[in-house]
Structure formats: structure tokens, C-alpha cells
Amino acid sequence: MVWQQVYDPFGNMFISTLLAAVPVVVMLVALGFLHIKAHIAAGLGLLAAFAVAVFGYGMPAGLAGNAAFYGGLTGLLPIGWIVLNIIFLQQLAEGNGSFKILQDSLSGITEDRRLQLLLIAFCFGAFFEGAAGFGTPVAVTAGILIGLGFSPLAASGLSLIANTAPVAFGALGTPVITLAKVHGYDLMEVTAMIGRQLPFFSLLVPFWLIWAFAGRKAMMEIWPAILVTGLSFAIPQFLVSNYIGPELVDIIAAIVSMIALVSFLKFWQPKKIWTSPTLKGHEADGGTPPRPVTMVTHSRADLFRAWLPWLILTVFVFVWGLPAVKTFFNGIWAPKFPIEGLNNLIEKVPPVVPSPHKEAAVYVLNGLSATGTGILLSAVIGALVMGYKPLAIVSTYLRTLWMVRTSLLTIVLMLALGTLTRFSGTDTTLGLAFAGTGALYPFFGTLMGWIGVAMTGSDTASNVLFGGMQKVAAEQLGLSANLMGAANSSGGVMGKMIDAQSIVVASTATRWFHHEGDILRYVFFHSIALACLVGLYVTLQAYVWPFTLTVIH
């Protein structure tokens, strides 16, 4: 029997919204304020979501359990598979000393921690977001930063802040392509609309990143380099999104930004070198102590060997992200498993969708095409290049698996929670609460995207969840559907830094286990502040000239 979702089970939207928020509040309070370990906090949130779904929303218990099971599977693949294998590569690189050579080579570009942060967290991270997405950029950049001596909180928190502006075009444009395909937007129009919102924040985020790390005064000391970084990313982001399409936006912008910053640093360096590896005001969080400015030289052969595993990783991640490659591998082996007792047994209803629509629940075991598989192969090839014997490679992998076991469990529980809220309709209740704000809808509709990513961990999932609702609400209010569809994605990117799976990825990459609450508390202000700024900008686009001239109707 098909169960229809109910979005206002109490006939009072205020009470229903409060009830729908309970699972998220339980998890965030347990994690961020009660200092409960992440996997336990996720488990408590999942239990709360189950109780709300069954007793509050009338969802059959069997359906709720199957939805959680389905979400847990997606937590293992693709997210957990990425985390496990990127940490494996990091362990290999640290084990043979190549990370130290990599550190010295980056110091050859600049000894300044602020500039290293721009190059790695923002530029390099944007490239991996564009090529792979789904946690890859945070795992890679946080791992490199911790290897360079940054404190765990700095490496984790700053990697999350940096991984914002590129998210809407991540994984070769997957969030935008999905938004257009699922909800009937014109792909080029909504892509161009996002490309008229995010470049402003692509310019702002590098300044914000350095301010968060070192403070306002230290940020102003390197403003020319920050400006070069932001502009060289924002301009290609605008041009590619408006005139080419969504697939290569991040990759082209990231490459241009990296080249521009490295070239600029060849003839400009700050007068004062910032060597502190810790966040300003968080010196107790550790990190490698500041060291004197010394130039350590290595042979070209040593430098090449140290960078080669990461170059191999870059190539594999890029190739694995290509649609043609994914299609090829899925054609070889990608069995599909409809989740019995869930698939097509739940029906979304208006106003979320124009007409009742059954929700599919089919798990695709696309192990060959998964990004994590590309990372694993690159790590094995990199290990052989670094001189590891096969037995040592296997030993390191088993040791890595044991190291991240709790993190993998946490990711499974987090995705189970997010999937259960989606199938039960509780997240839609939260979205409808935002949709009822009338003239303030451009601002709160943007925050709808933010909460969608914060809950699901994915801009793609948020676009699937709320993209249709944004279109309906915009048309009812006389606003541009493209504006609000784009706002859902642009606002959503700021929720990426507080979604639970990203925080777990960051804590695992830095091996700062059981400190997820510390990371959450640190990044939360940055997330909500940036999301509100996006909301204000969208509001200007909706109502205020000359911003209205940028809107595609």
C-alpha cells in the first residue's frame, strides 16, 4: 500500500514545523553543545527522526526503517568510500616522507601560511570540487593542510569555509544539471543565473577565509594576493557559466586562479611572513610551531616523486568525474537493487510537486564508476611509485580502515538520518515554512537551500528536494523561477560547511577524531552569516534596480 506524505500533520504549520525540526536539533545540540561523540549524536538524531516520522507524521514503521537502511547504504558508497581511500593515500604519503618534501616545495612558493591557505584550501579545493565533489575537496585539502602543520581546527574549519563558492557547480555541474532535469528548468538559463550570483561570493570568500584564519589586520596585509585569487576565480566562473555551461565552471576557474596566484607570488610577497599554523584566538588547538623562514631545497627528482601521487590523484579524479567514463563503467557493472518495502511505496503530493509522485528507492552499486574507486586506484599506483611493496600497501590500507571505522559509522548514521527525513516529509515541512514568508521569500527561499544542504549534505539533494517548491512559490509571488531555483543552489553552498557528513570528513582527514562538535561550533557562524548575505543579494536581485537587470526570467 502506498503511503502519502503529510506536511502539516497537526493542522497547524507552526507546531508541525517545530516537530519536523526536532531530529536536526537533537543531533546538533548533542554534537555542538553537549560534546557527545559524533556517531552517538548521529544515532540519537536518527532515533528522533524515526520517532517523529512514525508517531508524528504517521509513517509506517517498516517504511521508516527501510528509508534509514537505504540512507546508510548511500553513506558507505559514495561518501565513506571517498573518505577511506583519500585517507589511505594520505597515510602512504606521510609514511614515506613525501609529505615533508611537499611541505618544503610549497614553502618555496611562499612560507606564509595565509598564502598557502589560499592556494590549497581555496584554489586546489575548488578544482577537486569541480572534478569530483561529494566530500573529496575537504578530504584532500584538510589532509594536506594538516600535513603542512596547520592545527586540526584550522585545517578542518578553513577547508570547510573555502569549499563554498564552488559547490553549486561541483562534480562537473551535477547540482545544476540535476536541478534542471528534475524540475524542468532551462539548463543554460539557471546555470547563467547562478553564475550571476556566486561570482560576488567567490571574490568575498577568499577575504573571509583569511580573516577567519588570521584576523582583519593580517588579512589586509595580503589583500593584493587575495584580490588576485578571488578575481581570477570569479571572472571565469561568470564567463563559463553564462556562455559555455555548468560542467567545467569550477575546473576552469580553479586552474586560472591557481596559475594567477602562483604567478603573482613570483614577484610579490608580503612584508611580514605569517608563520602561525593556528587560528587567531585558538592557539591552544596545536599545530606545528612557527618555524623560521628557511628555504629547504630538494632535487627535481625528489620534488617530482613527492608531487606525483597527488598529480596521479588529480588525473584519476578528473577522469572518473567525466560523464562518458561513468557511463562506460556503469555499462560494465552497476547492479541496481530496488529497496523492497520502500521503492515506489511513498508518494509526494502537492504543493511540493504538481501532481502526486511516487518516490523511487533503488540502490545502485556503482563501485567501478564511484569517485572513491578512482582515488583507490590512484593511491595504489602512487604507492608503487613511492616504492611501497604490495604487502606494505595492504597493511597500510587495513590500518587506515581501522583508523576511520568510527567516522564511517558516523557517515552511515548521518545519511540514514537525512534520507529518513526526506522520505518522511519532515524536511519538506521545514521548506514549506520558509515558502510562506511572502515578500520576504527571496531571502528565506535562499535559506531554504541552505537548510536543504545542511540536512542532506549535498547541493544536488537540496535541489532535488526544494527545486520544484522554489519554482511554484516564485510563480505564485510573481518572481523569476530561474532566480529562486538559482538561489536554492547558491544559498545551499553555504550550508555545505555545517552539514554533518562534511564535518566528519574534515575531522577524519585531520585525524582529529571526536572533535566534530568543536568544528561545528567554529564554522556555524560563518555558514549562517554567508547564507544571509546570499539571501540579501537575491532579495536585491528580486526588487532593487540595477540588480534586477541581472535576472533571467
Steps between C-alpha positions, in 0.01 A plus 500: 500500500630846405545751783444866417718756670331747733670836545280648771392205714364719781307744283719772647808587300682648799468182708578275203814702422619476860450124493679466164801684641540266798739245339736768372492687831568179694803418288645852494452558872653162585793561267564870544402575858492177701832383349362155428702294253387539141381145440293507821357843414408372153340194653292716736393719208402192302290365789329838531432508125351150518272596789385822330436320170303213653314665787477857371458456126333158496766335286487120526790374712612259230527778245695713747745221577554424132558868423769516769659182362501646149669816627762298684593323178552833323718607793739213431505561125584760380586713807672251730686343206651839413605573858661160555709514184615860524620437856677189368693715250582749773634224724720371218640847431578561865649156546778547243579863580369651178263726694804675650642562153161626385497738796843632410405547136194704597721704727711568194198675351422675826578444866194703595224286646230736371617463142538123537139497616383692194687268265398170660162548670346737246665439160598133530179419687288664230663281237412183691148630561458556129642161409345278765306675777329284766757566775813457289629861521469521878667162545791593272563857613453435873743209471761712323461789746545273801808357331635852459469555874172690526311437822215248477233767551659728240541221245145374555307823539676696229472220245124502564474879463706497180282228348195721450495710183592206272235257634213600268703386198665205677553157347493638146184703558294219653289720737392736221446227242286308749300812591416563134429137415278416797298821519484621139724806517685608186854378568686793345270760654526369857875441457545860386285622790720322754796646313360846571473435874804301605788702344444773759547241773792338320669838540385537861581150632883523466493822706263335749725193517813693593310723742367186672852360521716796595277798571418820314840667530687194375248466218567855384874430492448262206198660335666518154549120494146440626360732234694321227374164627136606523482693174680233301240250625188718483550628144540155338215373717271768356618461141489119486162473674341764277649406165610134510307295756522351851737206451842671500426815702697403812783322322578790266458762774719303743781449247496868403503601867790269588709621207421864576589470870824305447607742224420800720703357789808474280541878518297592810529381861363665815736709708409296808500122474222334700632171640238417763321174412205562733182702477528843655364468853523118497870452566431215744380281212855407406664467163864507405671790683604799289837442342755744363486590133746258344521375146539122492606379159438160351602350170254517215473123511401506870247778440352314206465179703340690791243671277440207267245315722291818522531563127386143440210559739403816312498320165302203631240716677454712189468200269263317739278809506448508123145392405629281215731313738222450755270372228768261377567351844131483585451307178751242620367452852251705700230271638181665622320385812146633554452534875217262578242653729594856393536534121195680353306458825520866607322776312586869497194721462424866412611770563845343491431344160236593240333159534553196728833340427638166626851506647744245358746330735749309288854449626755496220820316592710699255830396650698535178384853417510629860749781562640308795605219265699745289662630818585145611665415167695826504615424855619151407687632196641782713611247762690299238661821372601585858671161528252311719491121482159333448490363855573846643221649286248247632621553856461877470152460357385277785650741751314789331173306507537444873589867550184633331255233617311736733488772236352256249234400754422868558459566128268202468283626787501858368383391155239272657366800691494724191331238284235425761410868532468520119274197467289591802440853372629678811761692301224614262307637797800719579516612139130590493550712811753709307273511195227677698697820559341709221702803386796380707506177304815581295694516827339202672483297180877531482522373858280209393788390278738549790300278733459243221876457465554515876256210541589287199870583460456558127411797281371245249267346758382843613418593140304177457321560828406866466553594134139433405369685804716802411350506151140480622548765770679738262223478243232561766687810624577638154873438531735343251508121534860505377591747773365282779621171351847652485459641851429152632834383366697817584362517852554130540874523449534686830337208680771266378738597780259398776351183358589211724666279240739780392597562861569129551706494179704796626559351846602169343736659246677687780478200736339729757255232602210577737542878453216540252316722748795739519506526121124554482507778759782673316347495150135557591522880520684518168238279337193691614661841441598416142160340432326818617724709273399281206136547603540877510664499157216290353249742657676789327481309172127449554401856586776762465631663183765454353529151654171406332672540163702183571190281535411250227123453479 
